[in-house]
Amino acid sequence: MTAPHHFGPARHEAGADGEDHDLLVALLDGMDAALCAFDAEGTVTHWNREAERILGWTAEEAVGRPGLAGWAVREADAPEVTARLLGAMQAQGRQVDEFALLTKEGGRVLVRVQSSAVPGADGSPAGVYCAFSEVHTQIDLERSVALSEALFGDASWGVLLVDADLRPALANAHAARALRTSRSALLGRPLGDLLEQGLEDVESALQHVLASGAPPAPTELWVSVKGAGEGGEGAGAGERRCWRSGFLRLSTPLVEEPVPLGVAWLFLDVTKARLAEQESARLRFRGSQLHRAGRAVAECEDPMEAAALYMDFALAGFADHALIDLLPEPASVPQRPIRLLRAAATPTGVSGPGASVPGGGLPVPYLDGHPAVQAVERCGSVRAVSDRTRDWGPVRKWPAGTQHALATALRSRGRTVGVVTFLRGPSRRPFDRADATYAEDIATRVAASIDLAAAVGG
């Protein structure tokens, strides 16, 4: 700020000098920091409204006083305070001090003062300008800045600032790694350039926070990140991740009505924990289904009915349809060509309880390389995924809309008796190795019931 040519008590002057003085007073009074000024002899020349708010002394009471002794500073402290303030005229740049000042009511306030010399027209020191604020206010500001710096350092969770247009404006190193890019490269880019799946959920959450404020509790979002190369937190491109997320709406405090500046998005990758919980819940449910199936089968007189009942219990939460195809004769090593007879199936149109095919069933015209035929040949399990063609399921003699299949050989007493095939529609994920293990567990029970039916019938 350029110093006025006259350093004396504030007074109203006519003409251009008066207008300049009024402008200076308006500028000083509009500042958030407390400001005061002294001439070369230590007389107070300027005193703004923030200084009045902190100490209680008005500009009329302060301007023109010879220093701060006896009114704004205790007499015992006055020599040291005056020396340090006026010493700023001889110092280079700004100097920072902490003083205990007196309020008009007689209380004491610890303030942090930044003082600097004001040069006159000839370049020699003409006085001192001082800016001061309460120490606890300054410390709060410094804490806020330090917190921001710490969060945007290498914190153990991701921090991403998103502007009102839902574009990243600032990110820490953890967030950049999770999004598989650099801190500078992601700034200003649409979120659609960064996220492959889960984009709608993320944008919906951000828009909600901008409109209504932060949700009361953290939420978990499943996303997959675009890109190739080194993945964040060990994630491959396109791999789904679960981010436990918290959101904060950022609003400017400098206007009467809050204006949203954006959203602070804090997230932590909890994928491993959530997948472990899901797997644990799945195993508990499947174990419960096997237990219930065993109790229900114990009451069945017909072994083939028991086989269909096992299949029905296995379908819950596992697949949409299931088929049981049997070999004409059990064999330890089935010989080609493989012929299979349909023994039981769930309804073709919709999922439901399986039922035995009357009359023992008819041969199913499976082509060579069919998953069910492969499972019999290998005496194991075979998984298949649709190539997205419309007739993929019907060509393989499966219900229309089938997208995923798992065929498992039925083995009992060292012989293959047939194959059970589980089918999933487009709304379900593909079968994985854990699903194959469960299907094999079911298959051993189904095979034992079918073997018993053959023995009883024989």
DRENDO-1510 file (C-alpha; in Angstrom, 1 decimal, always signed):
<recs>
REC; n; res; u; v; w
REC; 1; MET; +0.0; +0.0; +0.0 .
REC; 2; THR; +1.4; +3.4; -0.9 .
REC; 3; ALA; +1.7; +5.7; +2.0 .
REC; 4; PRO; +0.0; +9.1; +1.9 .
REC; 5; HIS; +2.3; +12.1; +1.6 .
REC; 6; HIS; +1.1; +13.5; +4.9 .
REC; 7; PHE; +1.7; +11.4; +8.0 .
REC; 8; GLY; -0.3; +13.1; +10.7 .
REC; 9; PRO; -3.5; +12.8; +12.7 .
REC; 10; ALA; -6.5; +11.6; +10.5 .
REC; 11; ARG; -8.7; +14.5; +9.6 .
REC; 12; HIS; -11.1; +15.4; +6.8 .
REC; 13; GLU; -9.5; +17.7; +4.2 .
REC; 14; ALA; -11.1; +19.4; +1.2 .
REC; 15; GLY; -10.4; +18.8; -2.4 .
REC; 16; ALA; -8.4; +16.0; -3.9 .
REC; 17; ASP; -6.4; +15.4; -0.7 .
REC; 18; GLY; -9.6; +14.9; +1.2 .
REC; 19; GLU; -10.9; +12.4; -1.4 .
REC; 20; ASP; -7.7; +10.5; -1.2 .
REC; 21; HIS; -7.9; +10.4; +2.6 .
REC; 22; ASP; -11.5; +9.2; +2.5 .
REC; 23; LEU; -10.5; +6.5; +0.1 .
REC; 24; LEU; -7.7; +5.4; +2.3 .
REC; 25; VAL; -9.9; +5.3; +5.4 .
REC; 26; ALA; -12.5; +3.2; +3.5 .
REC; 27; LEU; -9.9; +0.8; +2.4 .
REC; 28; LEU; -8.4; +0.4; +5.8 .
REC; 29; ASP; -11.8; +0.0; +7.5 .
REC; 30; GLY; -12.8; -2.7; +4.9 .
REC; 31; MET; -9.9; -5.0; +5.7 .
REC; 32; ASP; -10.2; -8.1; +7.8 .
REC; 33; ALA; -6.9; -7.4; +9.6 .
REC; 34; ALA; -6.5; -4.8; +12.4 .
REC; 35; LEU; -4.3; -1.9; +11.1 .
REC; 36; CYS; -2.7; +1.0; +12.7 .
REC; 37; ALA; +0.1; +3.4; +11.7 .
REC; 38; PHE; +2.6; +5.6; +13.4 .
REC; 39; ASP; +4.6; +8.6; +12.2 .
REC; 40; ALA; +8.4; +8.8; +12.7 .
REC; 41; GLU; +7.9; +10.2; +16.3 .
REC; 42; GLY; +5.5; +7.3; +17.2 .
REC; 43; THR; +2.2; +9.2; +17.0 .
REC; 44; VAL; -0.8; +7.2; +16.0 .
REC; 45; THR; -1.9; +8.3; +12.5 .
REC; 46; HIS; -4.3; +5.6; +11.4 .
REC; 47; TRP; -6.7; +3.1; +13.2 .
REC; 48; ASN; -9.2; +1.0; +11.4 .
REC; 49; ARG; -12.4; -0.7; +12.5 .
REC; 50; GLU; -10.9; -4.2; +13.0 .
REC; 51; ALA; -8.5; -2.6; +15.5 .
REC; 52; GLU; -11.5; -1.0; +17.2 .
REC; 53; ARG; -13.3; -4.4; +17.4 .
REC; 54; ILE; -10.3; -6.1; +19.0 .
REC; 55; LEU; -9.3; -3.5; +21.5 .
REC; 56; GLY; -12.4; -1.4; +21.9 .
REC; 57; TRP; -10.7; +2.0; +21.2 .
REC; 58; THR; -12.3; +4.0; +18.4 .
REC; 59; ALA; -10.3; +5.8; +15.7 .
REC; 60; GLU; -11.2; +9.2; +17.4 .
REC; 61; GLU; -9.8; +8.0; +20.7 .
REC; 62; ALA; -6.6; +6.4; +19.1 .
REC; 63; VAL; -5.5; +8.7; +16.3 .
REC; 64; GLY; -3.2; +11.5; +17.6 .
REC; 65; ARG; -2.0; +9.7; +20.7 .
REC; 66; PRO; +1.8; +9.7; +21.3 .
REC; 67; GLY; +2.3; +6.0; +21.1 .
REC; 68; LEU; +0.4; +3.2; +22.9 .
REC; 69; ALA; +1.7; +3.6; +26.4 .
REC; 70; GLY; -0.8; +3.9; +29.2 .
REC; 71; TRP; -3.9; +3.1; +27.1 .
REC; 72; ALA; -3.2; +0.2; +24.6 .
REC; 73; VAL; -0.1; -1.0; +26.4 .
REC; 74; ARG; +0.9; -1.2; +30.0 .
REC; 75; GLU; +3.3; +1.4; +31.2 .
REC; 76; ALA; +5.8; -1.3; +32.2 .
REC; 77; ASP; +5.7; -2.9; +28.7 .
REC; 78; ALA; +5.6; +0.4; +26.7 .
REC; 79; PRO; +9.3; +1.0; +26.2 .
REC; 80; GLU; +10.0; -2.5; +24.8 .
REC; 81; VAL; +6.8; -2.4; +22.6 .
REC; 82; THR; +7.6; +1.1; +21.3 .
REC; 83; ALA; +11.2; +0.2; +20.5 .
REC; 84; ARG; +10.2; -2.9; +18.6 .
REC; 85; LEU; +7.5; -1.2; +16.6 .
REC; 86; LEU; +9.5; +1.9; +15.7 .
REC; 87; GLY; +12.5; -0.3; +15.1 .
REC; 88; ALA; +10.7; -1.6; +12.0 .
REC; 89; MET; +11.7; +1.7; +10.3 .
REC; 90; GLN; +15.3; +0.6; +10.3 .
REC; 91; ALA; +14.6; -3.1; +9.5 .
REC; 92; GLN; +14.5; -4.7; +6.1 .
REC; 93; GLY; +11.1; -6.1; +5.1 .
REC; 94; ARG; +8.5; -7.1; +7.7 .
REC; 95; GLN; +9.1; -8.1; +11.2 .
REC; 96; VAL; +6.7; -10.2; +13.3 .
REC; 97; ASP; +6.2; -9.8; +17.1 .
REC; 98; GLU; +3.8; -10.8; +19.7 .
REC; 99; PHE; +2.5; -8.3; +22.3 .
REC; 100; ALA; +0.0; -8.2; +25.0 .
REC; 101; LEU; -2.3; -5.1; +24.3 .
REC; 102; LEU; -4.9; -3.6; +26.6 .
REC; 103; THR; -8.5; -3.3; +25.7 .
REC; 104; LYS; -10.7; -0.3; +26.6 .
REC; 105; GLU; -12.3; -2.4; +29.3 .
REC; 106; GLY; -9.0; -3.1; +30.9 .
REC; 107; GLY; -8.5; -6.7; +29.6 .
REC; 108; ARG; -5.4; -8.0; +27.9 .
REC; 109; VAL; -5.3; -9.5; +24.4 .
REC; 110; LEU; -2.3; -11.3; +23.0 .
REC; 111; VAL; -1.8; -10.2; +19.4 .
REC; 112; ARG; +0.6; -11.1; +16.6 .
REC; 113; VAL; +1.9; -8.0; +14.9 .
REC; 114; GLN; +3.5; -7.6; +11.5 .
REC; 115; SER; +5.1; -4.2; +11.1 .
REC; 116; SER; +7.0; -2.6; +8.2 .
REC; 117; ALA; +8.5; +0.8; +7.5 .
REC; 118; VAL; +6.7; +3.4; +5.3 .
REC; 119; PRO; +9.1; +5.5; +3.2 .
REC; 120; GLY; +8.7; +9.2; +2.7 .
REC; 121; ALA; +9.0; +11.1; -0.5 .
REC; 122; ASP; +12.7; +11.2; -0.2 .
REC; 123; GLY; +13.0; +7.5; +0.6 .
REC; 124; SER; +13.8; +8.0; +4.2 .
REC; 125; PRO; +11.5; +6.2; +6.8 .
REC; 126; ALA; +8.4; +8.3; +7.5 .
REC; 127; GLY; +6.6; +6.0; +9.8 .
REC; 128; VAL; +5.4; +2.4; +10.5 .
REC; 129; TYR; +2.3; +0.5; +9.4 .
REC; 130; CYS; +1.2; -2.4; +11.7 .
REC; 131; ALA; -1.2; -5.2; +11.0 .
REC; 132; PHE; -2.2; -7.3; +14.0 .
REC; 133; SER; -4.7; -10.0; +14.9 .
REC; 134; GLU; -5.5; -12.1; +18.0 .
REC; 135; VAL; -3.0; -14.9; +18.4 .
REC; 136; HIS; -5.6; -17.6; +18.7 .
REC; 137; THR; -7.2; -16.4; +15.5 .
REC; 138; GLN; -3.9; -16.6; +13.7 .
REC; 139; ILE; -3.2; -20.0; +15.2 .
REC; 140; ASP; -6.6; -21.2; +14.0 .
REC; 141; LEU; -5.7; -20.0; +10.5 .
REC; 142; GLU; -2.3; -21.6; +10.6 .
REC; 143; ARG; -3.9; -24.9; +11.8 .
REC; 144; SER; -6.4; -24.8; +8.9 .
REC; 145; VAL; -3.6; -24.2; +6.4 .
REC; 146; ALA; -1.5; -26.9; +8.1 .
REC; 147; LEU; -4.4; -29.3; +7.9 .
REC; 148; SER; -4.9; -28.7; +4.3 .
REC; 149; GLU; -1.3; -29.2; +3.6 .
REC; 150; ALA; -1.3; -32.5; +5.5 .
REC; 151; LEU; -4.4; -33.8; +3.8 .
REC; 152; PHE; -2.9; -33.0; +0.4 .
REC; 153; GLY; +0.4; -34.5; +1.2 .
REC; 154; ASP; +0.9; -38.2; +1.1 .
REC; 155; ALA; -2.0; -39.1; +3.4 .
REC; 156; SER; -3.2; -42.7; +3.8 .
REC; 157; TRP; -6.6; -41.9; +2.2 .
REC; 158; GLY; -7.5; -40.2; -1.0 .
REC; 159; VAL; -8.6; -36.5; -1.0 .
REC; 160; LEU; -10.1; -35.0; -4.1 .
REC; 161; LEU; -11.5; -31.5; -4.5 .
REC; 162; VAL; -14.2; -31.3; -7.1 .
REC; 163; ASP; -15.5; -28.0; -8.4 .
REC; 164; ALA; -19.2; -27.1; -9.0 .
REC; 165; ASP; -18.9; -28.5; -12.5 .
REC; 166; LEU; -17.9; -31.9; -11.1 .
REC; 167; ARG; -14.3; -31.6; -12.4 .
REC; 168; PRO; -11.3; -32.3; -10.1 .
REC; 169; ALA; -9.6; -29.1; -8.9 .
REC; 170; LEU; -7.1; -30.5; -6.5 .
REC; 171; ALA; -5.9; -34.0; -5.5 .
REC; 172; ASN; -3.5; -35.6; -3.1 .
REC; 173; ALA; -0.9; -38.2; -4.1 .
REC; 174; HIS; -3.1; -41.1; -2.8 .
REC; 175; ALA; -6.1; -40.0; -4.9 .
REC; 176; ALA; -3.9; -39.7; -8.0 .
REC; 177; ARG; -2.5; -43.2; -7.5 .
REC; 178; ALA; -6.0; -44.6; -7.0 .
REC; 179; LEU; -7.2; -42.9; -10.2 .
REC; 180; ARG; -4.1; -44.2; -12.1 .
REC; 181; THR; -2.8; -40.8; -13.1 .
REC; 182; SER; -0.7; -37.9; -11.9 .
REC; 183; ARG; -1.9; -35.1; -9.6 .
REC; 184; SER; -1.6; -32.5; -12.4 .
REC; 185; ALA; -3.0; -34.7; -15.2 .
REC; 186; LEU; -6.4; -35.3; -13.6 .
REC; 187; LEU; -7.1; -31.6; -12.9 .
REC; 188; GLY; -10.0; -30.2; -14.9 .
REC; 189; ARG; -10.9; -33.5; -16.6 .
REC; 190; PRO; -14.4; -34.9; -16.5 .
REC; 191; LEU; -14.9; -37.7; -14.1 .
REC; 192; GLY; -16.0; -39.8; -17.1 .
REC; 193; ASP; -12.4; -39.7; -18.3 .
REC; 194; LEU; -11.2; -41.3; -15.1 .
REC; 195; LEU; -14.0; -43.8; -14.0 .
REC; 196; GLU; -15.2; -46.7; -16.2 .
REC; 197; GLN; -17.9; -48.0; -13.8 .
REC; 198; GLY; -19.7; -46.3; -10.9 .
REC; 199; LEU; -19.6; -42.9; -12.6 .
REC; 200; GLU; -23.3; -42.3; -12.2 .
REC; 201; ASP; -23.2; -43.1; -8.5 .
REC; 202; VAL; -20.3; -40.8; -7.9 .
REC; 203; GLU; -21.8; -37.9; -9.8 .
REC; 204; SER; -25.1; -38.4; -8.1 .
REC; 205; ALA; -23.4; -38.3; -4.7 .
REC; 206; LEU; -21.5; -35.1; -5.6 .
REC; 207; GLN; -24.6; -33.4; -6.9 .
REC; 208; HIS; -26.5; -34.3; -3.8 .
REC; 209; VAL; -23.7; -32.8; -1.6 .
REC; 210; LEU; -23.7; -29.6; -3.7 .
REC; 211; ALA; -27.5; -29.2; -3.4 .
REC; 212; SER; -28.2; -30.5; +0.1 .
REC; 213; GLY; -24.9; -30.8; +2.0 .
REC; 214; ALA; -22.9; -33.8; +3.2 .
REC; 215; PRO; -24.6; -37.1; +4.0 .
REC; 216; PRO; -24.8; -38.0; +7.7 .
REC; 217; ALA; -22.5; -41.0; +7.4 .
REC; 218; PRO; -19.8; -42.3; +5.0 .
REC; 219; THR; -21.0; -44.3; +2.0 .
REC; 220; GLU; -19.4; -47.1; +0.0 .
REC; 221; LEU; -19.1; -46.7; -3.8 .
REC; 222; TRP; -18.0; -49.5; -6.2 .
REC; 223; VAL; -16.0; -48.1; -9.1 .
REC; 224; SER; -13.6; -49.2; -11.7 .
REC; 225; VAL; -10.8; -46.9; -13.0 .
REC; 226; LYS; -9.8; -46.4; -16.6 .
REC; 227; GLY; -6.3; -46.5; -17.9 .
REC; 228; ALA; -3.4; -48.8; -18.1 .
REC; 229; GLY; +0.0; -49.1; -16.6 .
REC; 230; GLU; +0.8; -48.9; -12.9 .
REC; 231; GLY; -2.5; -49.2; -11.0 .
REC; 232; GLY; -3.4; -47.6; -7.8 .
REC; 233; GLU; -3.3; -49.8; -4.7 .
REC; 234; GLY; -2.6; -52.9; -6.8 .
REC; 235; ALA; -5.8; -52.5; -8.9 .
REC; 236; GLY; -5.8; -53.5; -12.5 .
REC; 237; ALA; -7.5; -51.4; -15.2 .
REC; 238; GLY; -11.2; -52.1; -15.1 .
REC; 239; GLU; -11.0; -53.9; -11.8 .
REC; 240; ARG; -13.9; -53.0; -9.5 .
REC; 241; ARG; -12.9; -51.3; -6.2 .
REC; 242; CYS; -14.9; -50.4; -3.2 .
REC; 243; TRP; -14.2; -46.9; -1.9 .
REC; 244; ARG; -15.5; -45.9; +1.5 .
REC; 245; SER; -16.3; -42.3; +0.9 .
REC; 246; GLY; -17.1; -39.2; +2.9 .
REC; 247; PHE; -18.1; -35.8; +1.4 .
REC; 248; LEU; -18.0; -32.2; +2.5 .
REC; 249; ARG; -19.6; -29.3; +0.8 .
REC; 250; LEU; -17.2; -26.3; +0.5 .
REC; 251; SER; -18.8; -22.9; +0.6 .
REC; 252; THR; -17.2; -19.4; +0.6 .
REC; 253; PRO; -17.4; -17.5; +3.9 .
REC; 254; LEU; -16.9; -14.2; +2.1 .
REC; 255; VAL; -20.5; -13.6; +1.0 .
REC; 256; GLU; -23.8; -13.2; +2.8 .
REC; 257; GLU; -25.4; -16.2; +1.1 .
REC; 258; PRO; -23.3; -19.4; +1.0 .
REC; 259; VAL; -22.0; -20.1; -2.5 .
REC; 260; PRO; -20.8; -23.7; -3.1 .
REC; 261; LEU; -17.3; -23.8; -4.2 .
REC; 262; GLY; -17.3; -27.6; -4.7 .
REC; 263; VAL; -17.0; -30.8; -2.8 .
REC; 264; ALA; -14.2; -32.4; -0.8 .
REC; 265; TRP; -14.3; -36.1; -1.5 .
REC; 266; LEU; -12.3; -38.3; +1.0 .
REC; 267; PHE; -12.1; -42.0; +0.2 .
REC; 268; LEU; -10.4; -45.1; +1.4 .
REC; 269; ASP; -10.1; -48.4; -0.5 .
REC; 270; VAL; -11.8; -51.2; +1.4 .
REC; 271; THR; -12.2; -53.7; -1.4 .
REC; 272; LYS; -10.3; -56.5; +0.3 .
REC; 273; ALA; -12.4; -56.2; +3.4 .
REC; 274; ARG; -15.7; -56.1; +1.5 .
REC; 275; LEU; -14.8; -59.0; -0.8 .
REC; 276; ALA; -13.8; -61.0; +2.3 .
REC; 277; GLU; -17.2; -60.2; +4.0 .
REC; 278; GLN; -19.1; -61.1; +0.8 .
REC; 279; GLU; -17.2; -64.4; +0.4 .
REC; 280; SER; -17.8; -65.2; +4.1 .
REC; 281; ALA; -21.5; -64.4; +3.8 .
REC; 282; ARG; -21.8; -66.5; +0.6 .
REC; 283; LEU; -20.1; -69.5; +2.2 .
REC; 284; ARG; -22.4; -69.3; +5.3 .
REC; 285; PHE; -25.5; -69.1; +3.0 .
REC; 286; ARG; -24.3; -72.1; +0.9 .
REC; 287; GLY; -23.5; -74.1; +3.9 .
REC; 288; SER; -26.9; -73.4; +5.3 .
REC; 289; GLN; -28.5; -74.4; +2.0 .
REC; 290; LEU; -26.6; -77.7; +2.0 .
REC; 291; HIS; -27.7; -78.4; +5.6 .
REC; 292; ARG; -31.4; -77.7; +4.7 .
REC; 293; ALA; -31.2; -79.8; +1.6 .
REC; 294; GLY; -29.7; -82.7; +3.5 .
REC; 295; ARG; -32.6; -82.6; +6.0 .
REC; 296; ALA; -35.2; -82.3; +3.2 .
REC; 297; VAL; -33.7; -85.1; +1.2 .
REC; 298; ALA; -33.7; -87.4; +4.2 .
REC; 299; GLU; -37.5; -87.4; +4.0 .
REC; 300; CYS; -37.6; -88.3; +0.2 .
REC; 301; GLU; -38.5; -91.9; -0.7 .
REC; 302; ASP; -37.6; -91.5; -4.4 .
REC; 303; PRO; -33.9; -91.0; -5.0 .
REC; 304; MET; -34.5; -89.1; -8.2 .
REC; 305; GLU; -36.8; -86.7; -6.3 .
REC; 306; ALA; -34.0; -86.2; -3.9 .
REC; 307; ALA; -31.6; -85.4; -6.7 .
REC; 308; ALA; -34.0; -82.7; -8.0 .
REC; 309; LEU; -34.4; -81.4; -4.5 .
REC; 310; TYR; -30.6; -81.0; -4.1 .
REC; 311; MET; -30.6; -79.0; -7.4 .
REC; 312; ASP; -33.5; -76.8; -6.2 .
REC; 313; PHE; -31.7; -75.8; -3.0 .
REC; 314; ALA; -28.5; -75.1; -4.9 .
REC; 315; LEU; -30.2; -72.7; -7.3 .
REC; 316; ALA; -31.1; -70.2; -4.5 .
REC; 317; GLY; -28.8; -67.2; -5.0 .
REC; 318; PHE; -26.6; -69.3; -7.3 .
REC; 319; ALA; -28.1; -69.7; -10.7 .
REC; 320; ASP; -31.3; -69.2; -12.7 .
REC; 321; HIS; -31.7; -72.6; -14.2 .
REC; 322; ALA; -30.2; -76.1; -13.8 .
REC; 323; LEU; -30.3; -79.2; -16.0 .
REC; 324; ILE; -29.4; -82.9; -15.2 .
REC; 325; ASP; -28.3; -85.1; -18.1 .
REC; 326; LEU; -27.4; -88.7; -17.6 .
REC; 327; LEU; -25.3; -91.3; -19.5 .
REC; 328; PRO; -27.2; -94.3; -20.7 .
REC; 329; GLU; -24.9; -96.4; -18.6 .
REC; 330; PRO; -22.5; -95.2; -15.8 .
REC; 331; ALA; -18.9; -95.5; -16.8 .
REC; 332; SER; -15.6; -95.0; -15.1 .
REC; 333; VAL; -14.1; -93.5; -18.3 .
REC; 334; PRO; -16.9; -92.5; -20.7 .
REC; 335; GLN; -16.3; -93.4; -24.3 .
REC; 336; ARG; -16.9; -91.2; -27.3 .
REC; 337; PRO; -19.4; -90.4; -28.7 .
REC; 338; ILE; -21.0; -89.0; -25.6 .
REC; 339; ARG; -24.7; -89.5; -25.5 .
REC; 340; LEU; -26.7; -87.8; -22.7 .
REC; 341; LEU; -30.3; -88.2; -21.7 .
REC; 342; ARG; -32.3; -85.3; -20.1 .
REC; 343; ALA; -33.4; -86.4; -16.6 .
REC; 344; ALA; -34.5; -83.2; -14.9 .
REC; 345; ALA; -34.7; -79.5; -15.6 .
REC; 346; THR; -36.1; -76.3; -14.2 .
REC; 347; PRO; -38.9; -74.6; -16.2 .
REC; 348; THR; -37.7; -73.1; -19.5 .
REC; 349; GLY; -39.5; -69.8; -19.4 .
REC; 350; VAL; -38.8; -68.7; -15.8 .
REC; 351; SER; -36.7; -69.9; -12.9 .
REC; 352; GLY; -38.4; -72.4; -10.6 .
REC; 353; PRO; -38.2; -75.8; -8.9 .
REC; 354; GLY; -36.7; -78.5; -11.1 .
REC; 355; ALA; -38.7; -81.6; -12.0 .
REC; 356; SER; -37.8; -85.0; -13.4 .
REC; 357; VAL; -38.5; -85.6; -17.1 .
REC; 358; PRO; -41.3; -88.2; -17.5 .
REC; 359; GLY; -40.3; -91.5; -19.1 .
REC; 360; GLY; -36.6; -91.1; -18.4 .
REC; 361; GLY; -36.0; -88.4; -20.9 .
REC; 362; LEU; -34.8; -88.2; -24.5 .
REC; 363; PRO; -31.3; -87.9; -25.9 .
REC; 364; VAL; -30.1; -84.3; -26.0 .
REC; 365; PRO; -28.5; -83.4; -29.3 .
REC; 366; TYR; -25.4; -81.7; -27.9 .
REC; 367; LEU; -22.7; -80.8; -30.5 .
REC; 368; ASP; -19.1; -81.8; -30.1 .
REC; 369; GLY; -17.3; -79.4; -27.7 .
REC; 370; HIS; -20.5; -78.6; -25.8 .
REC; 371; PRO; -19.6; -77.7; -22.1 .
REC; 372; ALA; -21.7; -80.6; -20.8 .
REC; 373; VAL; -19.9; -83.0; -23.1 .
REC; 374; GLN; -16.6; -81.6; -22.1 .
REC; 375; ALA; -17.4; -81.9; -18.4 .
REC; 376; VAL; -18.2; -85.6; -18.9 .
REC; 377; GLU; -15.0; -86.2; -20.9 .
REC; 378; ARG; -12.8; -84.5; -18.3 .
REC; 379; CYS; -14.7; -85.8; -15.3 .
REC; 380; GLY; -14.6; -82.3; -13.9 .
REC; 381; SER; -16.1; -78.8; -14.3 .
REC; 382; VAL; -16.3; -76.5; -17.4 .
REC; 383; ARG; -17.3; -72.9; -17.4 .
REC; 384; ALA; -18.6; -71.0; -20.4 .
REC; 385; VAL; -19.4; -67.3; -21.1 .
REC; 386; SER; -21.7; -66.0; -23.9 .
REC; 387; ASP; -20.2; -64.4; -27.0 .
REC; 388; ARG; -23.2; -61.9; -26.8 .
REC; 389; THR; -24.8; -63.4; -29.9 .
REC; 390; ARG; -28.6; -63.8; -29.6 .
REC; 391; ASP; -28.7; -67.5; -30.3 .
REC; 392; TRP; -25.8; -68.5; -28.0 .
REC; 393; GLY; -28.0; -70.2; -25.5 .
REC; 394; PRO; -30.5; -71.9; -27.8 .
REC; 395; VAL; -27.8; -73.3; -30.0 .
REC; 396; ARG; -26.5; -75.2; -26.9 .
REC; 397; LYS; -30.0; -76.3; -26.0 .
REC; 398; TRP; -30.3; -73.9; -23.1 .
REC; 399; PRO; -33.0; -71.3; -22.4 .
REC; 400; ALA; -32.9; -68.1; -24.4 .
REC; 401; GLY; -31.0; -65.3; -22.6 .
REC; 402; THR; -28.5; -67.6; -21.0 .
REC; 403; GLN; -25.1; -65.8; -20.6 .
REC; 404; HIS; -23.1; -67.9; -18.3 .
REC; 405; ALA; -22.9; -71.7; -17.8 .
REC; 406; LEU; -21.2; -74.1; -15.4 .
REC; 407; ALA; -21.2; -77.9; -16.2 .
REC; 408; THR; -20.0; -80.4; -13.6 .
REC; 409; ALA; -19.7; -84.1; -14.0 .
REC; 410; LEU; -21.7; -86.3; -11.7 .
REC; 411; ARG; -19.4; -88.9; -10.2 .
REC; 412; SER; -20.3; -91.8; -7.8 .
REC; 413; ARG; -18.4; -95.0; -6.9 .
REC; 414; GLY; -15.7; -94.1; -9.3 .
REC; 415; ARG; -18.0; -93.8; -12.3 .
REC; 416; THR; -19.5; -90.9; -14.2 .
REC; 417; VAL; -23.3; -91.1; -14.2 .
REC; 418; GLY; -24.0; -87.8; -16.0 .
REC; 419; VAL; -23.6; -84.0; -15.8 .
REC; 420; VAL; -25.4; -81.2; -14.0 .
REC; 421; THR; -25.4; -77.7; -15.7 .
REC; 422; PHE; -26.1; -74.4; -13.9 .
REC; 423; LEU; -27.1; -71.4; -16.1 .
REC; 424; ARG; -27.2; -67.7; -15.4 .
REC; 425; GLY; -28.8; -64.8; -17.2 .
REC; 426; PRO; -27.4; -61.4; -18.2 .
REC; 427; SER; -28.1; -59.9; -14.8 .
REC; 428; ARG; -25.7; -62.1; -13.0 .
REC; 429; ARG; -21.9; -62.3; -13.0 .
REC; 430; PRO; -19.9; -65.1; -14.7 .
REC; 431; PHE; -19.2; -68.3; -12.7 .
REC; 432; ASP; -15.8; -68.2; -10.9 .
REC; 433; ARG; -13.7; -70.9; -9.3 .
REC; 434; ALA; -15.5; -70.6; -6.0 .
REC; 435; ASP; -18.8; -71.3; -7.8 .
REC; 436; ALA; -17.3; -74.4; -9.5 .
REC; 437; THR; -16.2; -75.7; -6.1 .
REC; 438; TYR; -19.8; -75.3; -4.7 .
REC; 439; ALA; -21.2; -76.9; -7.9 .
REC; 440; GLU; -18.9; -79.9; -7.4 .
REC; 441; ASP; -20.1; -80.2; -3.8 .
REC; 442; ILE; -23.7; -80.3; -5.0 .
REC; 443; ALA; -22.8; -82.7; -7.8 .
REC; 444; THR; -21.5; -85.3; -5.4 .
REC; 445; ARG; -24.8; -85.3; -3.5 .
REC; 446; VAL; -26.9; -85.3; -6.7 .
REC; 447; ALA; -24.7; -88.2; -8.2 .
REC; 448; ALA; -25.1; -90.3; -5.0 .
REC; 449; SER; -28.9; -89.9; -5.2 .
REC; 450; ILE; -29.0; -90.8; -8.9 .
REC; 451; ASP; -26.7; -93.8; -8.3 .
REC; 452; LEU; -29.0; -94.9; -5.6 .
REC; 453; ALA; -32.0; -94.6; -7.9 .
REC; 454; ALA; -30.3; -96.8; -10.5 .
REC; 455; ALA; -29.4; -99.4; -7.8 .
REC; 456; VAL; -32.9; -99.4; -6.4 .
REC; 457; GLY; -34.4; -99.6; -9.9 .
REC; 458; GLY; -32.0; -102.4; -10.9 .
</recs>
